[in-house]
Amino acid sequence: MSRRVQHFGGGHTELKLDVVTGYLAAYARALKDKGFRLSYLDAFAGSGWRAVGSATDGQGSLLPEPEAAAGSAIRVLRNAERLNRYVFGDANEGNIASLKAAIAEARSIDPSLPEPEIHCCDANDLVARECARLRRSSMDRTVMFLDPFGMQVQWATLEQIAATQKVDLWLLVPTGQALIRLLARNGNISSGWERALSDFLGGADWRDRFYAQPSQDLFGTLRQERQATLQDVSRFVIERLKATFGPGTHPTGLSLAHGGSGAEAYLLAFACANPNPAAYNLALKFANHMIRHPRGV
């Protein structure tokens, strides 16, 4: 079948993949002789391919098809430091078919690549199943990468992850791409979007944090202005993660810009659910190194 190339990303996409794959390598090296069964789960694995720019005919003219690069799933499978198990999911049947073909092609070239589990399902359901599996086994550990296109991950799902005490989580939060845009300056947010924000942020108290107290104008109309900046929204997300995961939460995460403005589009956050200080301090050491040196420099 033809490649299903997903058109998204840019420099920030490369950066987040560098961080996650670099962390996985350090994680695997640190735990490979400890007797654990190590897994990696990507609940938004996509099609296996992504566009990295427009192809040219060699003379500067653009061709209709973009250049395609391996997506996050293929990059993880090619990581030299291997885990015991890989799980990829996506809710789109077309993406799953393309992902299976991409992995089959990659494994035909390099048969040593691991053969992953692939599921077509909702990300929250896939994570819930993995959390249930972790609760049944004392020697299983999982790194999860949740990279939604918007706000598909519910905070209740993150609470399930934290409760396992066995997951290291990388979460991409659309702070500038979605959250700040939904937080209307005049406070006029539809009930549907209010529910979505509350589900994503783990409660309705975001309104008290992001908006001034309602006041009446000269005509007696109640108005409520947003006082939170993009940076305030990012800090709120980190605070909420720390309240859920505890001291294994990275204090800043990695701010990812999109386009030429330099403004934050996404926040790549990290949290280790293991309450053991030795475990979460080691995880934070690895995460902090990747956040400070995402290109490995």
C-alpha positions in Angstrom: 0.0 0.0 0.0 1.1 3.6 -0.5 2.5 5.5 2.5 0.0 7.5 4.6 2.1 10.5 5.3 0.9 12.8 8.1 1.4 16.5 7.6 2.3 18.0 10.9 5.2 19.1 13.0 8.5 20.7 12.1 11.6 21.3 14.2 9.6 20.8 17.4 8.5 17.4 16.2 12.2 16.3 15.8 13.0 17.8 19.2 10.3 15.9 21.1 11.3 12.6 19.4 15.0 13.2 20.2 14.0 13.7 23.8 11.8 10.6 24.1 14.2 8.2 22.2 17.1 9.5 24.2 15.3 9.0 27.4 14.3 5.4 26.4 18.0 4.6 25.7 19.1 5.8 29.1 16.1 4.0 30.8 16.9 0.7 29.1 20.6 0.9 30.0 19.8 1.6 33.6 17.2 -1.1 34.1 18.1 -3.9 31.7 19.9 -6.0 34.4 17.4 -5.3 37.2 15.0 -8.2 36.3 12.2 -5.9 35.1 10.1 -6.5 32.0 10.3 -3.2 30.3 7.6 -1.8 27.9 7.1 1.2 25.8 3.6 2.5 24.9 2.7 5.1 22.4 -1.1 5.6 22.3 -1.0 8.1 19.4 1.5 6.3 17.1 0.0 7.6 13.9 0.7 6.2 10.4 4.4 5.4 10.7 5.3 8.2 8.3 5.4 12.0 8.6 6.1 14.8 6.2 9.4 16.7 6.7 9.2 19.2 3.9 8.4 19.4 0.2 10.3 17.2 -2.2 12.1 18.9 -5.2 13.1 17.9 -8.7 16.7 18.8 -8.0 16.3 22.2 -9.7 14.4 23.9 -7.0 10.9 23.2 -8.2 8.5 21.7 -5.7 7.0 18.3 -6.4 3.5 17.4 -5.3 4.5 14.8 -2.7 6.4 15.8 0.5 9.5 14.0 1.7 8.6 11.3 4.1 10.5 10.3 7.3 10.0 7.5 9.7 7.5 8.4 12.4 8.0 8.0 16.2 7.1 4.3 16.2 9.8 3.4 13.7 12.4 5.6 15.4 11.7 3.9 18.8 12.0 0.4 17.3 15.4 1.4 15.7 16.7 2.5 19.1 19.8 0.4 19.8 18.8 -0.1 23.5 16.0 -2.6 23.3 13.1 -3.1 25.7 11.1 -6.3 26.1 7.8 -5.0 24.7 6.5 -2.3 22.5 2.8 -1.2 22.2 1.5 1.2 19.6 -2.1 2.4 19.3 -4.1 4.8 17.2 -7.9 5.4 16.9 -7.7 5.8 13.1 -8.0 2.6 11.1 -6.1 4.1 8.1 -3.2 5.1 10.3 -3.1 1.6 11.8 -3.0 -0.1 8.4 -0.2 2.3 7.3 1.7 1.8 10.6 1.6 -2.0 10.2 2.9 -1.7 6.6 5.6 0.7 7.7 6.8 -1.6 10.5 6.7 -4.6 8.2 8.8 -2.7 5.6 11.3 -1.7 8.3 11.5 -5.2 9.7 12.0 -6.7 6.2 15.1 -4.5 5.9 16.3 -5.1 9.5 14.8 -8.4 10.9 16.4 -7.7 14.3 13.8 -4.9 14.9 11.3 -5.8 17.6 7.8 -6.9 16.6 5.3 -4.6 18.5 1.7 -5.0 19.6 -0.5 -2.7 17.5 -4.0 -1.7 18.5 -6.7 0.3 16.8 -8.5 1.9 19.8 -9.1 5.0 21.8 -5.9 6.2 23.6 -7.6 6.4 27.0 -8.8 2.8 26.7 -5.4 1.5 25.6 -3.7 3.2 28.6 -6.3 1.9 31.0 -5.6 -1.7 29.8 -1.9 -1.2 30.2 -2.4 0.2 33.7 -4.5 -2.9 34.6 -1.7 -5.1 33.4 0.8 -3.3 35.4 -1.3 -3.6 38.6 -1.1 -7.4 38.1 2.6 -7.7 37.8 5.3 -6.5 40.3 8.1 -6.8 37.8 6.7 -4.8 34.9 7.7 -1.2 34.1 6.5 1.0 31.3 7.5 4.3 29.6 4.4 6.0 28.0 4.5 8.7 25.4 1.1 10.5 25.0 1.3 12.8 22.0 -2.4 13.8 21.3 -3.4 16.1 18.5 -5.5 18.1 20.9 -7.1 17.3 24.3 -7.9 13.7 23.8 -6.2 12.5 27.0 -8.5 12.9 30.0 -7.0 13.7 33.4 -8.6 10.6 34.8 -6.3 8.6 32.5 -3.3 10.4 34.0 -4.6 9.5 37.5 -4.7 5.9 36.5 -1.1 6.1 35.2 0.1 7.7 38.5 -1.7 5.0 40.6 0.3 2.2 39.0 3.6 3.6 40.5 5.3 1.9 37.6 5.1 4.3 34.7 7.5 7.0 33.4 5.3 9.4 31.4 6.1 11.9 28.6 3.0 14.0 27.9 2.7 16.6 25.1 0.3 19.3 26.2 -1.0 21.8 23.5 -0.6 24.8 25.7 -0.3 27.4 22.9 -1.8 25.3 20.1 -5.2 24.7 21.9 -5.5 25.6 25.5 -4.7 29.3 25.4 -6.9 29.6 22.3 -9.9 28.1 24.0 -9.5 30.3 27.0 -11.3 33.3 25.6 -10.2 36.7 26.9 -13.7 37.7 27.7 -14.4 34.4 29.6 -17.1 33.5 27.1 -16.5 29.7 26.7 -19.2 27.3 25.6 -20.4 24.7 28.1 -19.0 22.0 25.8 -15.5 23.4 25.8 -15.7 24.1 29.5 -16.4 20.4 30.1 -13.5 19.5 27.7 -11.1 21.8 29.5 -12.1 20.4 32.9 -11.7 16.8 31.7 -8.3 17.6 30.3 -7.1 19.7 33.2 -8.5 17.6 36.0 -11.2 19.8 37.4 -13.0 23.1 36.9 -10.7 25.2 39.2 -8.8 26.4 36.1 -11.4 29.2 35.7 -10.5 30.5 39.2 -6.8 30.5 38.3 -7.1 31.9 34.8 -9.8 34.5 35.1 -10.4 37.5 37.3 -13.5 37.6 39.5 -16.6 38.6 37.6 -17.5 42.3 37.6 -20.3 44.4 36.3 -19.8 47.0 33.6 -21.8 50.3 33.4 -24.7 48.5 31.9 -24.9 45.9 34.6 -23.5 43.1 32.5 -21.3 40.6 34.2 -17.8 40.4 32.6 -14.9 38.1 33.4 -11.5 38.8 31.8 -8.7 36.3 31.4 -5.7 37.3 33.4 -3.6 34.2 32.8 -0.7 34.2 30.2 0.5 31.3 28.2 3.3 30.8 30.8 0.6 30.7 33.6 -1.2 27.9 31.8 2.0 25.9 31.5 2.8 26.4 35.2 -0.7 25.3 36.1 -0.3 22.1 34.1 3.0 21.3 35.8 1.4 22.0 39.2 -1.5 19.7 38.4 0.9 17.0 37.3 2.9 17.3 40.5 -0.3 17.1 42.6 -1.1 13.8 40.8 2.4 12.2 40.4 4.3 13.8 43.3 8.0 14.6 43.4 8.8 12.7 40.3 7.4 15.5 38.1 9.9 17.6 36.2 9.5 21.2 37.4 9.4 22.8 33.9 9.2 20.3 31.1 10.4 21.3 27.7 8.8 24.3 25.9 8.3 23.6 22.2 7.9 26.5 19.8 6.1 26.2 16.4 6.8 28.6 13.5 8.9 31.7 13.5 7.3 33.5 16.4 9.2 31.5 19.1 6.0 31.3 21.2 5.3 28.1 23.0 3.0 25.8 21.0 3.4 22.7 23.2 4.8 21.7 26.6 6.5 18.3 26.7 6.0 17.4 30.3 7.6 14.5 32.3 6.5 12.6 35.4 7.7 9.5 37.1 4.9 7.6 39.0 7.3 5.6 41.1 7.3 7.0 44.7 10.7 5.6 45.6 13.1 8.5 45.8 16.0 6.5 44.2 13.7 5.6 41.3 12.3 9.0 40.6 15.5 10.9 41.2 17.2 8.7 38.6 14.3 9.2 36.2 14.5 13.0 36.7 18.2 12.9 36.1 17.7 11.3 32.7 14.7 13.5 31.9 16.5 16.7 32.9 19.5 15.8 30.8 17.3 15.2 27.7 15.3 18.4 28.3 18.6 20.5 28.6 20.4 18.7 25.8 17.6 17.3 23.5 20.0 17.0 20.6 22.5 15.0 22.6 25.0 17.8 22.9 
